[in-house]
């Protein structure tokens, strides 16, 4: 059994996570972690590990796998924390390579362990009963030892292929960490260097092939030897091109994944006012632009970088050719002219994009309010604004097209100029055929490089414009959230006293002179139900946002189980306060019905989670809906999927909150879309299931 000297005891779990993170190059904060209880297991263990990692400034993602996938998980898991079954401690996997795992022991020394050995140790508890069961079947077959082991492994694997194993945590940087740290942790510099090296070698090989064929053609000596050398050079370019494309694909995939994670985290970090005070058209534009950023930045970056390398090589080739240094200088000046043209194009493209987005935002807002507009505006004025917007759009489009034509003419202009610059040298004579061939080949290669540079600059212009829209999401991801203390997070709720308490809470919106809340107080105990009534604009939803942690009060104190949000941590607070926002602030995601229900729990769900979700839905009167869905809980809903009425969505939002393992449920005008019969069912179910309930409603 893998215990000493590999396994860390539970009491040193915090030190183990910090050690693994530091050894793996993940920067961690200098904080002290309490000793973990020896009896940690199940959900409490996952909560402790997640909170400790968050306090260190990293992420610990819990994962599980099927029995058949265990080997693949161990092969790609590092850096990872593994909980040994049977309470034998924890293993730290720092690196995996060629079937060998590098483990960090409690003495801080690294040791190599075979992957198959660790896999057997982790799966022994599941496999042992089946091994004993199949042993009599194999005893009488007379198999050799090796064949018996293979047959035993096949039989056991067939029976346990879908069995799930848990107790694995993948350590990684949070999406809000510096992007450069993400790039280094993902190994992108290594792939970028390999990509550049393969491309340069391939380009030099292409230049040499041009030299050989050009020298033979211009010198009138194109014999079999020159052709054979030319063919061999071209053949060597194939593996170099394949390696270049492979490294480029790896970089694009890794960088794209990092960017998407960063933007997603940024969207979740936006404050309510940042989201609410912008129209639906602006949000649609932001989503579309964020999807375009990855394509534009990566494609343009690759193409422009390659073109820059190519132009450096071409400059050296031209300097060595018949035209000499003046010929290379001419290329440099032409590239400088291209940079100015690209800047001019960027300005025109930015103006065109602003006009396009303004038009699309306005169009979407008008589509949303189409019926109101028809009813309240005279027909003669329905299209005045559109006509003005289209006229401006036409003007900026024409200016951008002219700039694009100037930019696109750069490669052909260089080819003409580069060949004409060689004419005096050729007419004067004195230059060897080989040098003339080098110069002509360099001019042609410069034309090809400039074509790629123009394409890359066009992509990068789109990326620069898109960045203005996406930058708020990117920067919002770096916003710090309070990280709780693992010991406090696991502390049991006090047997008496309020579960949720607010004292002297005041809040004023930055754009208003008067506070919307002033010296508010609230105490909600376990099992209690409270109703908060008030007129529209009286601050009810603001108080809800403060209670669930979306807003920070200007003054006052909010306590959950006697702890404030900074002590408990933002993640633990969000788990303990389940909120159903107002209907327009809640969403059905384009996923399965079960995913929308169980967003507050681990995914993928356990069978017990699905059974509880279905039972709750039937309590809320959603049984007929489930019976109509061909896939039941796994039916895809949301955009383009199963159509849900307002009342069904309201009950879905309510079920989502009740299924979250929270201490308090807060409903913000959540029953407004329900008919009287559905309201009675939903209210009765909520009163039965909510551990503590606060209902916000109009009088």
SEKOL-761115 format. One line per 10 residues: number of its first residue (from 0); their letters; for each residue x, z, y of C-alpha. Coordinates in steps of 0.001 Angstrom, whole numbers, plus 524288, in hexadecimal, padded with zeros to 5 digits. Each point is the difference from the previous one (the first is absolute). Example, Ala and Ser with C-alpha at 12.3 -4.5 7.8 and 13.67 -1.06 7.14 Angstrom:
! SEKOL-761115
0	as	8300C 81E78 7EE6C | 8055A 7FD6C 80D70
//
This chain:
! SEKOL-761115
0	xxxxxxxxxx	80000 80000 80000 | 804BF 7FCD5 80DBB | 80176 80D67 8060A | 80D53 8055D 80348 | 807E5 7FAE8 806D8 | 7F619 7F614 8054A | 7F384 8076B 80332 | 7FD64 8074F 80CA9 | 7F77C 80C3D 7FF5B | 7F35F 8008E 807C3
10	xxxxxxxxxx	805A2 80A93 808DB | 809FC 7F60C 80522 | 7F65E 7F4C1 80156 | 80152 7FF46 80ECE | 80ED7 7FF9F 7FF09 | 7FEDA 7F597 7F577 | 7F7B5 7F702 80884 | 8092F 801B6 80B89 | 80C0D 7FD68 7F791 | 7FA4D 7F3B1 7FA17
20	xxxxxxxxxx	7FBF6 7FAD6 80D58 | 80D76 80251 805E4 | 80752 7FA27 7F480 | 7F725 7F403 8007A | 802A9 7FD61 80E51 | 7F2C6 80496 80501 | 80252 807CB 80C4F | 7F91A 80D22 7FF69 | 7FD4C 80A5F 80A25 | 807A7 80CA9 80001
30	xxxxxxxxxx	7F4D2 808FD 7FC16 | 7FEE7 80B3A 7F675 | 7F666 7FEF3 7F4D7 | 7FA4C 80BC7 7F8F3 | 8020E 801F7 7F187 | 7F567 7F988 7F7F6 | 7F7B9 808A8 7F722 | 803E9 7FF74 7F1B5 | 7F1E9 7FD4B 7FBF8 | 7FE76 7F394 807F2
40	xxxxxxxxxx	7F870 7F583 7F899 | 7F5DC 7F567 801C3 | 7FA4C 7FDD6 80D83 | 8072F 80BB5 805B2 | 80D07 7FA39 7FBC8 | 7FCB0 7F2D4 80613 | 7FBCF 806B0 80C90 | 80C6E 80834 8009B | 808F0 7F448 7FDC0 | 7F8CD 7F7A3 809FF
50	xxxxxxxxxx	8006F 80AB8 80A52 | 80E57 8031C 7FD87 | 803AE 7F19A 8010B | 7F838 7FE89 80C85 | 806E5 80BD6 805C4 | 80D18 7F9A8 7FCAB | 7FBDA 7F371 806C9 | 7FE8A 7F794 7F3C7 | 7F505 7FBDC 7F6EC | 7FDF4 803CA 7F1DD
60	xxxxxxxxxx	7F652 7F69F 7F9F7 | 7F9E6 8050D 7F35D | 7FEF2 7F56C 7F59B | 7FB74 7FF35 7F214 | 80154 7F574 7F5D2 | 7FB29 7FBC2 7F2CE | 8080C 803AC 7F421 | 80434 7F1D7 7FE40 | 804DB 7FF60 80E1D | 80847 80C59 7FFC0
70	xxxxxxxxxx	80CDD 7F8F1 7FDEA | 7FD75 7F68F 80B2D | 7FC6A 80B3A 80903 | 80C95 8075E 7FD1F | 807EA 7F38F 801DE | 7FAEF 7FDC3 80DE0 | 7FC59 80DC0 80445 | 80C7A 804F1 80654 | 8009D 80832 8080D | 7F5A7 807AA 7F8C8
80	xxxxxxxxxx	7FC11 80DD0 7FC59 | 7FB51 801D6 7F1FE | 7F8B0 80BD1 7FAD6 | 803F1 8029E 7F205 | 7F45E 802CB 7F724 | 7FE83 80DA7 7FABA | 804B1 806AA 80C6C | 80E7B 7FD3E 7FD7C | 80301 7FCFD 80E47 | 80291 7F3DB 80803
90	xxxxxxxxxx	8096C 7F48B 7FF34 | 805DA 7F8C3 80B91 | 80235 7F173 7FD95 | 80913 7FACA 80A7F | 802ED 7F285 7FA9C | 7FCD7 7F742 7F476 | 80824 7F4B4 7FAFC | 80156 7F8D5 7F30C | 7F846 80992 7F800 | 80715 80BEB 80578
100	xxxxxxxxxx	7FA90 80A1E 80969 | 8084A 80825 8092E | 7FA80 80DC8 80083 | 803B2 80AB1 809AD | 800EF 80D18 7F932 | 7FDAD 80D84 805C4 | 80EDB 80173 8012E | 7FF6F 7F419 80946 | 807CF 7F79C 7F687 | 7FB70 7F281 7FBDA
110	xxxxxxxxxx	7FEDE 7FC98 7F1B3 | 7FC55 7F38E 7F8F2 | 7F48F 80055 7F684 | 7FB0D 7F4D1 7F7BF | 7F2B8 7FB25 8045F | 7FB03 7FFDF 7F206 | 803C2 80E53 7FE5F | 7F858 8042E 80BF9 | 7F48D 7F786 7FC1F | 7FF40 8067F 7F2A7
120	xxxxxxxxxx	800BD 80D71 8063D | 7F4C8 7FD1E 80953 | 7F745 7F997 7F5D0 | 80301 80961 7F4CE | 7F3DC 8082A 80251 | 7F737 7F425 7FE95 | 8077D 7F957 7F51F | 802AB 80B7E 7F6EB | 7F242 800F1 7FA04 | 7FF67 7F161 7FDB1
130	xxxxxxxxxx	80DB0 7FF86 7FA4E | 7FBE0 80A34 7F621 | 7F3A9 7F844 7FD0B | 806C3 7F2F3 7FD7A | 80B54 805D3 7F84E | 7F87A 7FFF0 7F2EC | 7FC6B 7F1BA 8023A | 80E40 7FC18 8018C | 805DA 80899 7F56B | 7FC20 7F738 7F4C1
140	xxxxxxxxxx	80410 7F314 80626 | 80E78 80152 7FD33 | 80413 7FBEF 80DA0 | 80DAB 80163 8052C | 8024B 80A20 80A7B | 80046 7F61D 80B0A | 7F3C2 7F8E7 7FB60 | 7F8FF 80CCC 7FDDF | 8030A 8042F 80DF1 | 7FB04 7F30E 80536
150	xxxxxxxxxx	7F395 800A4 7F7F4 | 7FDB7 80E23 80407 | 8020C 7FCBA 80E66 | 7F6BE 7F458 7FF15 | 7F53B 807EA 7F976 | 80146 80B46 8098C | 800AB 7F708 80BCA | 7F3E6 7F8C9 7FB74 | 7F864 80CA3 7FF3A | 8051F 805AB 80CD5
160	xxxxxxxxxx	800D7 7F3BF 8083E | 7F573 8048F 8097D | 80327 80E8A 7FFE9 | 803F5 804AC 80D9E | 80C1C 807DA 8035C | 80178 80700 80D01 | 809E2 808EB 80678 | 807EE 7F59B 8073E | 802A6 7FF85 80E96 | 806DC 7F4BC 806D6
170	xxxxxxxxxx	807C8 8046F 80BDB | 800D5 7F6E6 80B92 | 80085 7FFA4 80EBA | 7F303 80142 80722 | 7FB1B 7F396 80698 | 8026D 80620 80D4E | 80E93 80203 7FDAB | 8096E 7F77A 807DD | 7FE9F 7F1FE 7FB60 | 80EAF 7FEA6 7FE8F
180	xxxxxxxxxx	80003 80B31 7F63B | 7F588 7F8F3 7F828 | 8080C 7F395 8003F | 80C11 8070D 7FAE2 | 7F871 80790 7F5A5 | 7F9F5 7F364 7FAE6 | 80D6C 7F9AE 7FE94 | 7FCE5 7F4FB 80976 | 80DC5 7FF2C 805FB | 805C2 7FCFB 7F2AF
190	xxxxxxxxxx	7F652 7F50E 7FD89 | 801CB 7FAB7 80DCC | 80EC2 7FF36 7FE44 | 7FE86 7F947 7F2E4 | 7F607 7F6C3 805EA | 80921 7FC7D 80B44 | 80BB2 7FE43 7F6F8 | 7F8A6 7F6ED 7F6C5 | 7FACE 7F80D 80B4E | 80D50 7FE8C 80693
200	xxxxxxxxxx	80653 7FBDA 7F33F | 7F528 7F639 7FDAC | 8013D 7FAA8 80DB6 | 80EA1 7FE80 7FEB3 | 7FDD1 7F906 7F32B | 7F63D 7F6C9 80678 | 809B0 7FD66 80B07 | 80AB5 7FD0B 7F618 | 7F6E7 7F6B4 7F8C2 | 7FCFF 7F8EC 80CBB
210	xxxxxxxxxx	80E81 7FF3A 802E1 | 80316 7F9FE 7F2C6 | 7F539 7F5D9 8004E | 80271 7FCED 80E6D | 80E9E 7FE51 7FE2C | 7FE11 7F721 7F47E | 7F59B 7F7E1 806D5 | 8073C 7FE9D 80D02 | 80D18 7FD89 7F97B | 7FA82 7F5CE 7F6BE
220	xxxxxxxxxx	8056F 80781 7F457 | 7F3C5 80518 7F90F | 805C7 80068 7F249 | 7FB67 80778 7F407 | 80897 80BDD 802B6 | 7FA2E 80244 80D7C | 7F233 7FE5D 7FAAD | 802C2 8097F 7F4EB | 80543 80A34 80979 | 7F402 7FDFF 80896
230	xxxxxxxxxx	7F6BA 801D6 7F46B | 80720 80C52 7FB90 | 7FEE6 805C1 80D9E | 7F176 7FD27 80066 | 7FE5B 8063A 7F295 | 8065C 80C99 80491 | 7F625 800C7 80B1B | 7F497 801D8 7F69C | 8033E 80DE1 7FB4B | 803F2 803D9 80DD8
240	xxxxxxxxxx	7F2FA 7FB33 80526 | 7F8CE 80766 7F543 | 80766 80C80 80335 | 7FD22 7FE2E 80E7A | 7F17E 7FE68 7FD70 | 7FFB8 80BC6 7F6DE | 80672 8092A 809BA | 7F75B 7FAC6 80AC5 | 7F3E5 802C4 7F7D8 | 8049F 80DCF 7FD12
250	xxxxxxxxxx	8028F 802CC 80E57 | 7F2E7 7FA39 8040C | 7F885 807E3 7F5DC | 806C0 80CE3 8031E | 7FF8B 7FE58 80EC0 | 7F1D4 7FBBA 7FF7C | 7FC2C 80BD6 7F7F5 | 8070F 8092C 8095E | 7F963 7F9C7 80BBB | 7F26D 800AB 7F9F7
260	xxxxxxxxxx	801B0 80E4D 7FC6C | 804A8 802F4 80DC2 | 7F483 7F91F 8066F | 7F64A 80679 7F6DE | 80576 80D6B 80317 | 7FFA2 7FCB3 80E76 | 7F1A2 7FC54 7FF11 | 7FD3D 80D35 7F9D0 | 807A5 806F2 80AC9 | 7F83D 7FA2B 80B4C
270	xxxxxxxxxx	7F84D 809B0 80803 | 7F11F 7FEB2 800AC | 8005D 7FBE1 80E40 | 809D8 7F53B 7FD00 | 7F690 7FA5F 7F612 | 7F2FF 80273 8069C | 802FB 7FAFF 80DAF | 80315 7F233 7FB6B | 7F605 7F5E0 7FC2B | 7FDA0 7FA69 7F28A
280	xxxxxxxxxx	8065E 7F32A 80424 | 80CAD 806E2 80395 | 80091 806DD 7F2DC | 7FD62 7F362 7F8C4 | 80B02 7F986 80791 | 8092B 80B3D 7FCF4 | 7FD24 7FEFA 7F172 | 80209 7F14C 7FFE4 | 80C87 800EB 807E2 | 80582 80AB8 7F743
290	xxxxxxxxxx	7FDFD 7F736 7F43F | 80703 7F4E3 8070A | 80B9A 8083F 8045C | 80612 80107 7F281 | 7FF76 7F15B 7FDA8 | 804D6 7FC3F 80D7E | 80AE6 80A21 800EB | 80560 7FE40 7F248 | 7FEF3 7F136 7FFA9 | 80545 7FE65 80DB6
300	xxxxxxxxxx	80AA8 80A06 7FE04 | 804FB 7F99C 7F3A4 | 7FF97 7F23F 80569 | 80632 803AC 80D13 | 80AA0 80824 7F986 | 80374 7F50A 7F6BA | 80009 7F64C 80B1F | 80931 808CA 807C6 | 80973 800C7 7F499 | 7FF18 7F152 7FE35
310	xxxxxxxxxx	802F0 7FD76 80E53 | 80C23 80892 7FF68 | 804E5 7F845 7F45E | 7FC7F 7F314 80693 | 80790 80409 80C30 | 80C0C 80263 7F7B3 | 7FE15 7F2E2 7F926 | 7FEAC 7F8B6 80CEA | 80C03 806B5 80596 | 807C3 7FB69 7F41A
320	xxxxxxxxxx	7FACA 7F212 800F1 | 80393 7F45A 80853 | 7F8E2 80530 80C01 | 80769 80CBC 7FFE7 | 7FCB0 80BC7 80846 | 7F812 7F85C 80A56 | 7F6D5 7FB4A 7F555 | 7FDC8 80E19 7FB6E | 7FE3B 80484 80E1A | 7F5A1 7F59D 801E4
330	xxxxxxxxxx	7F864 805C6 7F49E | 80131 80DAD 805D1 | 7FABD 7FB41 80D15 | 7F4D6 7F908 7F929 | 7FC79 80C78 7F8B4 | 80013 80752 80D0F | 7F691 7F5D4 8054E | 7F7C3 80238 7F3E8 | 7FFC9 80EAC 8029B | 7FAE5 7FDA4 80DBE
340	xxxxxxxxxx	7F5C5 7F694 7FAC2 | 7FBDE 809FE 7F5C3 | 7FE70 80A60 80A8A | 7F797 7F6B9 807FF | 7F7E2 7FD15 7F3DB | 7FE61 80E8D 7FD4F | 7FA71 8024F 80DA5 | 7F64A 7F4DE 7FE83 | 7FC75 80453 7F240 | 7FDA3 80DD5 804C7
350	xxxxxxxxxx	7F6D7 7FB2F 80A94 | 7F8D2 7F790 7F610 | 7FEB9 80B77 7F699 | 7FAA7 808E4 80A9D | 7F5BD 7F5DB 8035C | 7FC98 7FDF7 7F1B3 | 7FEAB 80E82 7FCFC | 7F834 8029A 80C5E | 7F6CA 7F50C 7FC4F | 7FE8C 804A0 7F1E6
360	xxxxxxxxxx	7FDF9 80E32 80421 | 7F590 7FC07 809B1 | 7F995 7F6F2 7F628 | 7FF2A 80AA1 7F5B6 | 7FA5B 809DB 8098F | 7F5F8 7F5FB 80435 | 7FC94 7FD0B 7F1DF | 7FDDE 80E74 7FD84 | 7F703 800E2 80BDC | 7FA0D 7F282 7FE24
370	xxxxxxxxxx	7F1C5 80449 7FF76 | 8013A 808EB 80BBC | 8066A 7F534 807AE | 7F54E 7F622 7FCF4 | 7F59C 809B5 803F4 | 8062D 80462 80CC1 | 807A0 7F456 80595 | 7FA03 7F389 8055E | 80321 7F403 7F79E | 8073E 7F950 80B1C
380	xxxxxxxxxx	80A83 80A97 7FFB4 | 801F0 80118 7F151 | 80C3D 7F773 7FFEA | 80641 80215 80D4C | 80A69 8095D 7FB27 | 802E1 7F790 7F41B | 801FA 7F402 80895 | 809B9 80720 808B5 | 80740 8056B 7F43E | 800AF 7F284 7F9AC
390	xxxxxxxxxx	8052B 7F9D2 80C87 | 80ADE 80A1E 800E2 | 802D3 7FE84 7F180 | 80137 7F133 80196 | 809AC 80188 80B35 | 808F6 80996 7F906 | 7FF1C 7F7F1 7F36C | 804E1 7F3E5 8071D | 80B62 8079B 805C9 | 8038C 8058B 7F2AD
400	xxxxxxxxxx	7FF70 7F289 7F9C0 | 80998 7FAA6 80A11 | 80961 80B46 7FD51 | 7FEA3 7FDB9 7F15B | 80371 7F196 801A7 | 80C4D 803AE 80789 | 803E6 8099C 7F56F | 7FD35 7F663 7F50F | 80861 7F566 80664 | 80C6A 80842 7FF46
410	xxxxxxxxxx	804B3 7FBC5 7F261 | 7FE5D 7F153 80284 | 80617 80182 80D4F | 80BF3 80650 7FA03 | 80161 7F5A5 7F57D | 7FFEF 7F553 80A49 | 80935 80754 808FB | 8091F 8044D 7F513 | 801BA 7F238 7FAB7 | 80193 7FA20 80D9A
420	xxxxxxxxxx	80AA9 809FC 802F4 | 807DA 7FA4E 7F4AE | 7FF2D 7F21F 8052D | 80B9E 8011B 80980 | 8087B 80604 7F56D | 7FCC4 7F529 7F658 | 801A7 7F528 80A21 | 80D46 80510 80463 | 8049C 8006C 7F202 | 80A5F 80915 7FB09
430	xxxxxxxxxx	7F6B2 8090E 7F8C2 | 800C4 7FFCF 7F142 | 7F472 7FBFB 7F7D2 | 7FF6B 80D9D 7FA04 | 7FED7 80696 80D51 | 7F582 7F68C 80468 | 7F896 802B6 7F364 | 8011E 80E86 8029B | 7FA88 7FE76 80DCB | 7F4B5 7F75D 7FBAB
440	xxxxxxxxxx	7FCBE 80980 7F508 | 800A2 80B4E 809A1 | 7F6B3 7F917 80952 | 7F65B 7FDA8 7F4E2 | 80128 80E19 7FB5D | 7FDF9 80483 80E05 | 7F376 7F807 80094 | 7FB23 8069F 7F393 | 803D6 80D91 804F9 | 7F945 7FDC0 80D12
450	xxxxxxxxxx	7F392 7FBD1 7F90C | 80002 80CE0 7F893 | 80352 80766 80C6A | 7F461 7FA1A 8071E | 7F70F 8038C 7F4A7 | 80581 80DC1 7FFA2 | 7FEA5 801E1 80EAF | 7F1DE 7FB81 7FF34 | 7FD36 80A2F 7F59A | 8074A 80A73 80795
460	xxxxxxxxxx	7F833 7FCB9 80C3F | 7F394 80297 7F85D | 805E5 80CA0 7FADA | 803E9 80484 80DA4 | 7F24B 7FD82 80513 | 7F9C6 80663 7F437 | 808C4 80BCF 801B9 | 7F949 80373 80CC7 | 7F34E 801C4 7F89C | 805B1 806CB 7F424
470	xxxxxxxxxx	80A0F 808A8 806DB | 7F656 80B36 80270 | 7FD95 800EF 7F15E | 80E84 7FF5F 7FCF5 | 80384 80AC6 809B0 | 7F42F 8085C 7FC8E | 80548 80152 7F227 | 80B42 80851 8053A | 7F6FC 80A49 805BB | 802CB 80D2F 7FA18
480	xxxxxxxxxx	7F587 807D2 7F92A | 8019F 80E8B 7FD26 | 8052F 802B6 7F250 | 7FB0A 80C47 7F97B | 806D7 80A95 7F869 | 7FE53 7FE25 7F12D | 7FE14 80E85 7FDF6 | 7F561 800B8 80A5E | 7F93D 7F3CF 7FAE8 | 7FEF2 8060C 7F280
490	xxxxxxxxxx	7FBC4 80D38 80531 | 7F2A0 803D8 7FAFF | 7F4C7 80073 809A7 | 7FD2F 80DBA 804F2 | 7F499 8064C 7F8DB | 7F95E 803B5 80CAD | 7FFD0 7FA73 80DA4 | 7FCD6 7F24F 804EE | 80506 7F3DC 7F92B | 8002F 7F83E 80CB7
500	xxxxxxxxxx	8010F 806BA 80D17 | 800E4 7FAEF 80DFA | 802C7 80910 80B66 | 7FFEF 7FCE6 80E9E | 80160 7F15F 7FDB0 | 80065 7F744 80C12 | 80237 7F168 800F9 | 80012 7F629 80B22 | 80143 7F156 7FEA4 | 80B56 7FA8F 80811
510	xxxxxxxxxx	7F6D5 7F709 80785 | 7F640 80A9E 8039D | 800A1 80AA9 80A1E | 7F7BF 809F9 7F8C4 | 80288 80503 7F22D | 7F654 7FBBE 7F5B2 | 8023E 80CE3 7F8A4 | 80264 80D16 80670 | 802CA 80CC4 7F8C9 | 7F8C9 7FBF0 7F39A
520	xxxxxxxxxx	7FFBA 808B2 7F417 | 7FBEF 7FE3F 7F1D9 | 8010F 807D2 7F35A | 7FC11 7FA31 7F2F4 | 80161 807EC 7F37C | 8000C 7FBFA 7F1D1 | 7F276 7FBCB 7FB9E | 7FAA5 80003 80DDA | 7F864 7F4D3 80621 | 7FFE1 7FDDB 80EBE
530	xxxxxxxxxx	7F887 7F673 808A2 | 805DF 7FB99 80CF1 | 7F644 7F9AD 8095B | 801A0 7FA91 80D98 | 7FD17 7F45D 808CE | 80785 7F33F 7FF8E | 80D0F 8011F 80701 | 8000E 80EB8 7FE97 | 80CC1 80052 7F82B | 7FAE2 8015B 7F21E
540	xxxxxxxxxx	80818 7F4C3 7FA77 | 80BB7 8047F 807ED | 7FF31 80D60 7F9AA | 7FF14 7F98A 7F2A1 | 80C4E 7F80D 80305 | 80709 80C91 803CD | 7FB99 80717 7F3C5 | 804B4 7F51F 7F6F3 | 80D04 7FE8E 80728 | 7FDF2 7F2C9 80683
550	xxxxxxxxxx	800F2 80632 80D7F | 80828 80B4F 80514 | 7F8FC 809B3 808E4 | 80564 802BF 80D84 | 7FEA2 80E84 7FD45 | 7FA85 808E0 7F5B1 | 80297 80257 7F1A5 | 7FB09 7F936 7F3AD | 8025F 80707 7F318 | 7FD6C 7FBB7 7F209
560	xxxxxxxxxx	80106 80B25 7F639 | 806D4 8078A 80ABA | 80A87 7F58D 8024D | 80161 7F67C 80B47 | 80265 7F178 7FE1F | 80EA1 800E6 8027C | 801CB 80A73 7F581 | 7F74A 7F927 7F62D | 80493 7F225 802F0 | 7F854 7F3F3 803E7
570	xxxxxxxxxx	7FE72 7FAEE 7F213 | 7FB53 80CF8 7FA65 | 7F6A3 801C1 80B73 | 7FA2C 7F281 7FDAA | 7FE1B 8033F 7F19B | 7F8D6 80CA6 80324 | 7F6C5 7FAF3 80AA8 | 7F7AF 7F4B3 7FB05 | 7F903 7F90E 80B14 | 7F562 7F5B9 80042
580	xxxxxxxxxx	8019E 7F9A7 80D6F | 7F514 7F946 80739 | 7FB5D 7F392 7F984 | 8074D 7F6A2 8090E | 80CC4 8075F 7FDB5 | 7FF19 7FF68 7F124 | 8034B 7F485 7F759 | 7FDC8 7F9E3 7F2BE | 80CB0 7F9F1 7FB63 | 80077 7F313 7F8CA
590	xxxxxxxxxx	802CF 80688 7F30B | 7F853 80588 7F4A1 | 7F4D1 80981 801F9 | 807F9 80A3B 7F8A9 | 80BA7 7FE1A 8091B | 7F755 8023C 80BD9 | 7FA6F 80C3D 7F9B5 | 80CCD 8060C 7FB6A | 808AE 7FD7C 80BCD | 80250 80EAE 8012A
600	xxxxxxxxxx	8054E 8010D 7F21A | 80B71 7FA7E 7F870 | 7FF2D 7F1BF 7FC2A | 7FE75 7FAB9 7F5A1 | 7F549 809B0 7FC7D | 7FE8F 807B4 7F39C | 7F3C7 7FE25 7F793 | 7FB1F 80D41 804B3 | 800F9 7FB58 80E26 | 7F7B1 7F40F 7FD1A
610	xxxxxxxxxx	7F5E9 80812 7F8B9 | 7FEF5 8099A 80B4C | 7FEFB 7F4E2 809D9 | 7F4F8 7F979 7F882 | 7F8A2 80CCA 7FE61 | 8010D 802CC 80E91 | 7FB6C 7F253 80388 | 7F3F2 801A2 7F78D | 7FD47 80D1F 80671 | 8005D 7F90B 80D1B
620	xxxxxxxxxx	7F646 7F5C0 7FB75 | 809E2 7F51C 7FDC0 | 7FCA2 7FEC0 7F186 | 7F802 7F379 801BD | 80B50 7F9F4 80790 | 809A5 80337 7F521 | 7F6AF 7FA6D 7F5DF | 7FF09 7F33F 807AA | 80EB7 7FE67 80141 | 8055F 7F7C7 7F4B1
630	xxxxxxxxxx	80C9E 807F7 7FFA1 | 7FA1B 80D30 8038A | 809A9 8088E 80733 | 80A4C 7F571 7FEBE | 7F7C7 7F615 8076D | 80747 7FA4B 80BA5 | 7F94D 8034C 80CD4 | 802AF 7FE62 80E6F | 80414 7F342 8064A | 7FBA7 7F4A1 7F7D5
640	xxxxxxxxxx	7FB92 808E8 7F4F5 | 7F3AF 8074F 7FC74 | 7F726 80179 80BC4 | 7FC61 80E0D 80350 | 7F51D 8042D 8091B | 80234 809D4 80AF1 | 7F992 80AA5 7F80F | 80852 7FD14 7F409 | 80C4C 80019 80847 | 7FC18 80D11 805E4
650	xxxxxxxxxx	7FE9B 805FA 7F286 | 80CD4 7F9D4 7FBC2 | 806C6 8068B 80BA2 | 7F9A1 80CEC 7FC76 | 8040A 7FEF4 7F1B5 | 80DE3 7FCC7 8043B | 800EA 80CE0 80771 | 7F980 80833 7F563 | 80947 7FA9B 7F5B0 | 80BD8 80422 807DB
660	xxxxxxxxxx	8051E 80D3C 7FB30 | 7FE34 8062F 80D68 | 7FC90 80D82 804EC | 7F75B 7FB47 80B25 | 7F6FB 7F43D 80155 | 7FC93 7FB5C 80DBF | 7F4EB 7F63E 801F3 | 7FF56 7F958 80D4D | 7F23B 7FA5C 8013C | 80110 7FAFD 7F216
670	xxxxxxxxxx	7F177 7FF8F 7FC9B | 7FB52 7F707 80AE8 | 7FECF 7F3B5 7F782 | 7F842 8067D 7F503 | 7F172 7FF7B 7FDA7 | 7F8EF 80D11 7FE13 | 8007D 7FF96 7F11B | 80E75 7FC65 7FF8B | 802AB 80A53 80A5D | 7F9E5 80AA6 7F78F
680	xxxxxxxxxx	80822 7FBD6 7F433 | 80CA2 7FF0B 807BE | 7FDF5 80D02 806F7 | 7FCB8 80728 7F362 | 80C01 7FA61 7F938 | 808C3 80376 80B8B | 7FB07 80DFC 80087 | 802A9 8018A 7F16B | 80DB1 7FA52 7FFF1 | 80675 80307 80D13
690	xxxxxxxxx	80894 80C44 7FF67 | 7FDE6 80210 80EAC | 7F7E4 7F6DE 80862 | 7FF37 7FC8B 80E6A | 7F57B 7F619 803BD | 8002A 7F9B5 80D79 | 7F309 7FA28 80492 | 7F795 7FD42 80BCA | 7F598 80A29 80367
//
